[in-house]
Amino acid sequence: MQLTDKSRNELFSALLEWGKSHMLSPEIVQDISEIEENCEPFIKSDEFTNFLLNSVEKIRRQVEFAISLFTNIELVTATDEDSLWHDAEVSFIAFDRVNYLMEVLQFLIVPRKKEIAEKAMKALDTIFEKTIGWLEESEFSPLRLVVLNESRRYHLEQIPEDERYRFPWYELYSDYSENTLEIIIENFDTFLSGKWEKLTREIPQEYLHEISLELKRDKLLLSRIKQEASYHKRLLAAVSKPSSLKLWRLGDEAALDYFLPGGVKKSGAVRVSLKLIEDAKIAFEADEICWKFLAAFCGPNLDDKQRLSLLDKVEERIKKIDIHKISENENILKTLKSWFEGNCDNAKLIKISFDTWIKMMEEKAINMHAVEFDESPEKLWNAIMELQKGRMGASNSVEKYINDFVNGCRQVWQIFKSTVDEPSVLYGARAIAASSEKSVQPRKLELNNNPILLSLKPNPKGEYIILSSLALKRVVLGEGVEDYEKIWNYLEHTKNDYWCGCFITNDDKPDVASVQQIENRILAKKTRDYKKAIIGVSPEKIVLEEFIQELPAVIFEGKGPLKDSLVKKVIILVISLE
């Protein structure tokens, strides 16, 4: 009976499931018997011997890897934000499998193939004894595992009490609090003194005696606790006076007391913050310092290193800047400078900073659509790092001019639609009233919006293909997906319409595509170097020539609005290139 690698893995998993169920849930007789029936033919085959010995070897390697993870001293101070913590949490399964396979051998394989079963059991006994020796007799103390106690207790609860002795990796010191070692670190001098009255309020005295004995055994753990205790002392000294480190700690603690408004959550906290940063007006050095402070103190999804680096710069520069030369949020900067001078309490700084930040986020989110996935924190960090004096922000930005352009087009479009007796339709982009048709007209195109707002994803090559069947599949957001599909279908039947456009680079430079006849539905291919495209489509070449002549000035210089006559005759697509 020849098995593939996939079927071997499936059989390995099935046997382990049998062993687990037989040991922990023997009442599930039917499920166990079904697994047994499915495995029976292979157990009787000649190939099973090698399979079984290979399975034991596989478990041995998994156990050794798990031990190496648990022995990593960094686990002592790891949290559920660290990959090591998660890797260690799932590695207990390697030890469990020793028990499960032993159960399989003893109750399923011995009656059928006693000799090979006993050989495998002997190998598993060696693995189990090595694991127990490591836990109970080596220089490693299972105290290191208390940081995983919530998970360990959960697994322990799934095991019948009379079987728990076989799972010491879950049971040893599982009744300790997860933060036991953290408490010892923060009160290390008291712990060493033996005067434990204060400590017994958080850790029972019998536990303190056990910890004392374990630290004599695990010298590496003791050394790490001493090191962390020294760091903690220095941290307390640093945060006792106004400093970037104290700011970092205050912001970290204050964030627990503030909640994001629903609109911000729907639009994505990182995405809204990114928009705030991108639109910030940075006319003076004080603007830059203020925004970097807010992003580090109140903003989301920056790691501790990033926050501290920003707050270090704030501390370094705030004493020298003129806080009155600032575009907005002067009160925040005044309060912050006063705090550094020791003339403002923590609560006042926290309140004005978080209240202002959350209000700005809430207002910004009003005009942003909901998203399923938030923006990348890396993108937010890059935007913060690009904050510098002289950047004018949203008040004079291309983004603002585009928004003004879109709103202006919408107003004309709505007014135009309301002036006709019948629903308006478009031929190409020529708006006419349906009732005015007196002769055979070319194919009509009825749209719901003009301009049509879309967000487009690139193809695997990093290209944006404007107007194509592939592009249609990559339109992910916006108000005009249905209209976009109508245009795509319309272009299949037309051969004499024209298009032009303005592509906006990542550094806000215009790249103008002059008027061209549409020869196929793919109007253009662009790369990731662009962030937006504004495309015009019309059967009237002369109209498009006027449109593309005016468009750059309207978008990049705010010399708008676009002429009403152009809005009425040009299909306009405003496409965000993600």
ZAMARGU-4260 file (C-alpha; in steps of 0.2 Angstrom, whole numbers, plus 5000, padded with zeros to 4 digits):
<rodrens>
0) 5000/5000/5000 | 5009/5015/4993 | 5006/5032/5002 | 5009/5050/4996 | 5017/5063/5008
5) 4999/5071/5009 | 4991/5054/5014 | 5005/5050/5027 | 5002/5067/5035 | 4983/5064/5035
10) 4986/5047/5043 | 4998/5054/5056 | 4985/5067/5061 | 4971/5054/5061 | 4981/5042/5073
15) 4986/5057/5085 | 4967/5062/5085 | 4963/5044/5090 | 4976/5044/5104 | 4970/5061/5110
20) 4951/5056/5110 | 4955/5039/5118 | 4965/5048/5132 | 4955/5063/5135 | 4937/5059/5129
25) 4935/5040/5129 | 4916/5043/5129 | 4917/5047/5110 | 4918/5029/5106 | 4910/5031/5088
30) 4922/5044/5082 | 4937/5034/5088 | 4930/5018/5080 | 4928/5027/5063 | 4946/5033/5064
35) 4952/5015/5068 | 4942/5008/5054 | 4950/5020/5042 | 4967/5017/5048 | 4966/4998/5050
40) 4971/4993/5032 | 4987/5003/5033 | 4992/4997/5050 | 4992/4979/5044 | 5003/4984/5029
45) 5022/4982/5028 | 5024/5000/5025 | 5017/5004/5043 | 5033/5000/5052 | 5044/5013/5043
50) 5029/5025/5045 | 5028/5023/5063 | 5047/5025/5067 | 5047/5040/5056 | 5033/5047/5065
55) 5042/5045/5082 | 5057/5054/5074 | 5046/5068/5068 | 5039/5070/5086 | 5057/5070/5093
60) 5062/5084/5082 | 5046/5094/5086 | 5050/5092/5105 | 5068/5097/5103 | 5062/5113/5094
65) 5049/5117/5107 | 5062/5115/5121 | 5073/5127/5111 | 5059/5140/5111 | 5054/5138/5129
70) 5073/5140/5134 | 5075/5156/5125 | 5077/5169/5139 | 5068/5182/5129 | 5051/5173/5133
75) 5052/5178/5151 | 5048/5196/5146 | 5038/5192/5130 | 5019/5197/5128 | 5006/5192/5116
80) 5012/5206/5105 | 5028/5196/5102 | 5030/5182/5089 | 5040/5172/5101 | 5026/5172/5114
85) 5014/5165/5100 | 5027/5153/5094 | 5029/5146/5111 | 5011/5145/5115 | 5007/5133/5100
90) 5023/5123/5104 | 5016/5113/5119 | 5007/5102/5106 | 5024/5094/5102 | 5024/5087/5120
95) 5006/5082/5119 | 5009/5072/5104 | 5021/5061/5114 | 5006/5056/5125 | 4994/5054/5111
100) 5005/5043/5101 | 5010/5033/5116 | 4991/5030/5119 | 4990/5024/5100 | 5004/5012/5102
105) 4998/5005/5119 | 4979/5002/5114 | 4979/5002/5095 | 4995/4995/5089 | 5001/4983/5102
110) 4986/4971/5099 | 4991/4971/5080 | 5010/4973/5079 | 5017/4971/5096 | 5035/4970/5092
115) 5036/4987/5082 | 5024/4995/5094 | 5036/4991/5109 | 5051/4998/5099 | 5042/5014/5096
120) 5035/5015/5114 | 5053/5013/5120 | 5059/5028/5109 | 5044/5038/5115 | 5048/5034/5133
125) 5065/5041/5130 | 5058/5058/5123 | 5046/5059/5138 | 5059/5056/5151 | 5070/5069/5143
130) 5056/5082/5143 | 5052/5078/5162 | 5070/5079/5166 | 5072/5096/5157 | 5057/5103/5166
135) 5060/5096/5184 | 5079/5093/5185 | 5089/5104/5173 | 5095/5122/5175 | 5079/5127/5167
140) 5065/5133/5178 | 5046/5131/5173 | 5044/5148/5181 | 5049/5154/5164 | 5032/5147/5157
145) 5021/5158/5169 | 5020/5171/5155 | 5009/5158/5145 | 4998/5153/5160 | 4982/5159/5153
150) 4984/5147/5138 | 4992/5133/5149 | 4977/5134/5161 | 4965/5133/5146 | 4973/5117/5140
155) 4974/5110/5157 | 4955/5112/5159 | 4953/5101/5144 | 4962/5086/5152 | 4954/5075/5165
160) 4961/5077/5182 | 4967/5059/5183 | 4978/5062/5167 | 4985/5078/5171 | 5001/5071/5179
165) 5006/5066/5161 | 5005/5084/5156 | 5017/5093/5168 | 5021/5107/5155 | 5004/5113/5158
170) 5002/5110/5177 | 5019/5116/5184 | 5016/5133/5192 | 5000/5136/5181 | 4991/5143/5197
175) 5003/5158/5197 | 4997/5174/5189 | 5004/5178/5172 | 5013/5194/5178 | 5021/5185/5193
180) 5039/5188/5186 | 5034/5206/5181 | 5030/5209/5199 | 5046/5202/5205 | 5056/5213/5193
185) 5047/5229/5199 | 5050/5224/5217 | 5066/5215/5216 | 5075/5224/5231 | 5060/5220/5242
190) 5061/5202/5236 | 5079/5200/5239 | 5077/5208/5257 | 5066/5193/5262 | 5054/5206/5269
195) 5039/5201/5259 | 5024/5209/5268 | 5021/5221/5253 | 5024/5207/5241 | 5012/5195/5249
200) 4998/5207/5244 | 5001/5201/5226 | 5010/5185/5227 | 5006/5172/5241 | 5020/5169/5253
205) 5022/5150/5248 | 5024/5155/5230 | 5038/5167/5235 | 5047/5153/5244 | 5045/5142/5228
210) 5051/5157/5217 | 5066/5159/5228 | 5071/5141/5226 | 5068/5141/5208 | 5079/5156/5205
215) 5094/5147/5214 | 5091/5133/5201 | 5089/5144/5186 | 5104/5156/5186 | 5100/5163/5168
220) 5083/5167/5174 | 5089/5176/5190 | 5102/5186/5179 | 5088/5191/5167 | 5077/5197/5182
225) 5091/5207/5189 | 5094/5215/5172 | 5076/5219/5170 | 5075/5226/5188 | 5089/5238/5184
230) 5080/5244/5168 | 5065/5246/5178 | 5074/5257/5191 | 5081/5268/5177 | 5064/5269/5169
235) 5056/5275/5186 | 5070/5288/5188 | 5067/5294/5170 | 5048/5296/5171 | 5049/5305/5188
240) 5053/5321/5178 | 5047/5328/5162 | 5055/5319/5147 | 5051/5310/5131 | 5051/5293/5141
245) 5038/5300/5153 | 5028/5306/5138 | 5028/5289/5130 | 5022/5281/5146 | 5008/5294/5149
250) 5002/5292/5131 | 5002/5273/5133 | 4992/5273/5149 | 4980/5287/5143 | 4976/5277/5127
255) 4967/5264/5138 | 4954/5278/5144 | 4950/5284/5126 | 4939/5276/5113 | 4938/5279/5095
260) 4921/5285/5088 | 4911/5273/5077 | 4915/5283/5061 | 4933/5282/5064 | 4933/5263/5066
265) 4923/5261/5050 | 4935/5271/5040 | 4950/5263/5048 | 4960/5272/5062 | 4976/5271/5053
270) 4968/5277/5037 | 4960/5292/5045 | 4976/5296/5055 | 4986/5295/5038 | 4974/5307/5030
275) 4976/5319/5045 | 4995/5319/5043 | 4994/5321/5024 | 4982/5336/5025 | 4992/5344/5039
280) 4998/5362/5035 | 5016/5363/5040 | 5021/5381/5038 | 5032/5383/5053 | 5043/5372/5063
285) 5031/5373/5077 | 5018/5364/5066 | 5030/5350/5062 | 5033/5347/5081 | 5015/5348/5086
290) 5009/5335/5073 | 5024/5323/5077 | 5019/5325/5096 | 5001/5321/5092 | 5005/5306/5081
295) 5017/5299/5094 | 5006/5303/5110 | 4989/5300/5103 | 4990/5291/5086 | 4987/5273/5083
300) 4998/5258/5077 | 5016/5265/5080 | 5027/5254/5090 | 5036/5259/5105 | 5052/5263/5096
305) 5044/5274/5084 | 5034/5283/5097 | 5050/5286/5107 | 5060/5292/5093 | 5047/5305/5089
310) 5045/5311/5107 | 5064/5312/5108 | 5064/5324/5094 | 5049/5334/5102 | 5059/5335/5118
315) 5075/5341/5109 | 5067/5355/5099 | 5052/5361/5109 | 5063/5372/5120 | 5070/5382/5105
320) 5054/5385/5095 | 5043/5400/5094 | 5026/5392/5099 | 5016/5407/5093 | 5022/5404/5075
325) 5010/5390/5072 | 4996/5387/5060 | 4984/5378/5071 | 4983/5369/5088 | 4993/5383/5097
330) 4985/5378/5114 | 4992/5360/5113 | 5010/5366/5110 | 5009/5379/5124 | 5002/5366/5136
335) 5016/5354/5130 | 5030/5367/5132 | 5023/5371/5149 | 5023/5353/5154 | 5041/5351/5150
340) 5045/5366/5161 | 5036/5358/5175 | 5021/5370/5175 | 5007/5359/5169 | 5000/5343/5176
345) 4999/5327/5167 | 4980/5326/5167 | 4979/5343/5158 | 4991/5338/5144 | 4982/5321/5141
350) 4965/5329/5140 | 4969/5343/5128 | 4979/5332/5117 | 4968/5317/5116 | 4952/5327/5115
355) 4959/5337/5100 | 4966/5322/5091 | 4950/5312/5093 | 4939/5327/5087 | 4950/5329/5072
360) 4949/5311/5068 | 4930/5311/5070 | 4928/5326/5058 | 4940/5319/5045 | 4931/5302/5045
365) 4914/5311/5040 | 4920/5312/5022 | 4928/5295/5021 | 4920/5279/5016 | 4920/5263/5026
370) 4933/5250/5023 | 4935/5232/5026 | 4954/5233/5029 | 4964/5247/5037 | 4979/5256/5030
375) 4996/5250/5033 | 5005/5257/5049 | 5021/5258/5039 | 5012/5270/5027 | 5007/5281/5042
380) 5025/5281/5049 | 5032/5286/5032 | 5020/5300/5031 | 5024/5306/5049 | 5043/5306/5044
385) 5039/5317/5029 | 5032/5330/5040 | 5043/5346/5038 | 5042/5364/5038 | 5036/5372/5022
390) 5023/5358/5017 | 5007/5367/5015 | 4995/5353/5018 | 4977/5351/5013 | 4973/5370/5013
395) 4984/5372/4997 | 4985/5354/4992 | 4982/5345/4976 | 4970/5334/4986 | 4960/5349/4991
400) 4959/5355/4973 | 4953/5338/4967 | 4940/5338/4980 | 4934/5355/4975 | 4935/5350/4956
405) 4924/5335/4960 | 4911/5345/4971 | 4910/5358/4957 | 4907/5345/4944 | 4894/5336/4954
410) 4884/5353/4957 | 4884/5356/4938 | 4878/5338/4934 | 4864/5339/4947 | 4858/5356/4941
415) 4859/5349/4923 | 4849/5334/4927 | 4836/5343/4935 | 4833/5355/4920 | 4827/5342/4908
420) 4809/5335/4908 | 4814/5317/4905 | 4828/5307/4913 | 4845/5313/4905 | 4855/5301/4895
425) 4872/5303/4887 | 4878/5299/4870 | 4896/5297/4872 | 4896/5312/4885 | 4883/5322/4876
430) 4869/5325/4887 | 4852/5325/4879 | 4834/5323/4884 | 4826/5307/4879 | 4811/5316/4873
435) 4821/5326/4861 | 4826/5312/4849 | 4819/5315/4832 | 4830/5303/4822 | 4840/5287/4824
440) 4853/5291/4838 | 4869/5281/4841 | 4870/5270/4856 | 4865/5280/4872 | 4874/5279/4889
445) 4864/5284/4904 | 4874/5287/4920 | 4870/5290/4938 | 4885/5301/4942 | 4897/5313/4934
450) 4911/5313/4939 | 4912/5295/4943 | 4923/5291/4958 | 4933/5275/4959 | 4947/5266/4967
455) 4958/5255/4956 | 4970/5241/4961 | 4985/5237/4951 | 4988/5220/4942 | 5001/5208/4947
460) 5014/5218/4937 | 5010/5234/4946 | 5001/5242/4932 | 4985/5251/4932 | 4974/5247/4917
465) 4961/5261/4914 | 4945/5255/4907 | 4946/5236/4903 | 4938/5220/4909 | 4953/5217/4920
470) 4951/5234/4927 | 4933/5232/4931 | 4937/5217/4942 | 4950/5228/4951 | 4938/5242/4955
475) 4936/5240/4974 | 4928/5256/4980 | 4919/5271/4975 | 4902/5278/4970 | 4903/5274/4951
480) 4906/5255/4949 | 4889/5253/4940 | 4893/5268/4929 | 4911/5262/4926 | 4904/5245/4919
485) 4891/5255/4908 | 4906/5265/4900 | 4916/5249/4898 | 4901/5240/4889 | 4898/5256/4879
490) 4915/5258/4872 | 4914/5240/4865 | 4901/5248/4852 | 4910/5264/4848 | 4924/5268/4837
495) 4925/5287/4835 | 4925/5293/4853 | 4940/5301/4861 | 4949/5302/4878 | 4962/5312/4887
500) 4968/5313/4905 | 4979/5320/4918 | 4989/5307/4929 | 4995/5314/4946 | 5012/5307/4952
505) 5016/5302/4970 | 5025/5319/4972 | 5010/5329/4965 | 5016/5332/4947 | 5004/5332/4932
510) 5007/5320/4918 | 4995/5325/4904 | 4989/5313/4891 | 4983/5323/4876 | 4967/5319/4866
515) 4967/5302/4858 | 4954/5292/4848 | 4948/5277/4857 | 4954/5262/4847 | 4950/5249/4861
520) 4943/5249/4878 | 4960/5250/4886 | 4963/5268/4887 | 4980/5268/4897 | 4992/5258/4907
525) 5001/5267/4921 | 5013/5261/4935 | 5013/5263/4954 | 5022/5280/4952 | 5005/5288/4950
530) 4992/5290/4964 | 4977/5297/4954 | 4970/5299/4937 | 4957/5311/4930 | 4950/5304/4913
535) 4939/5313/4901 | 4929/5303/4888 | 4918/5312/4874 | 4913/5310/4856 | 4918/5328/4853
540) 4937/5330/4850 | 4936/5349/4851 | 4927/5348/4868 | 4941/5336/4875 | 4954/5348/4869
545) 4947/5362/4879 | 4944/5350/4894 | 4962/5344/4895 | 4969/5362/4892 | 4959/5368/4907
550) 4961/5353/4918 | 4979/5355/4925 | 4976/5373/4930 | 4960/5368/4939 | 4968/5353/4948
555) 4985/5360/4952 | 4982/5379/4954 | 4964/5379/4960 | 4959/5390/4945 | 4942/5383/4944
560) 4928/5378/4943 | 4928/5369/4927 | 4916/5377/4914 | 4898/5371/4915 | 4898/5367/4896
565) 4913/5355/4898 | 4905/5346/4913 | 4889/5343/4903 | 4899/5336/4888 | 4913/5326/4896
570) 4911/5309/4905 | 4924/5312/4920 | 4932/5298/4929 | 4942/5302/4945 | 4952/5287/4949
575) 4962/5284/4965 | 4976/5272/4961 | 4979/5262/4977
</rodrens>
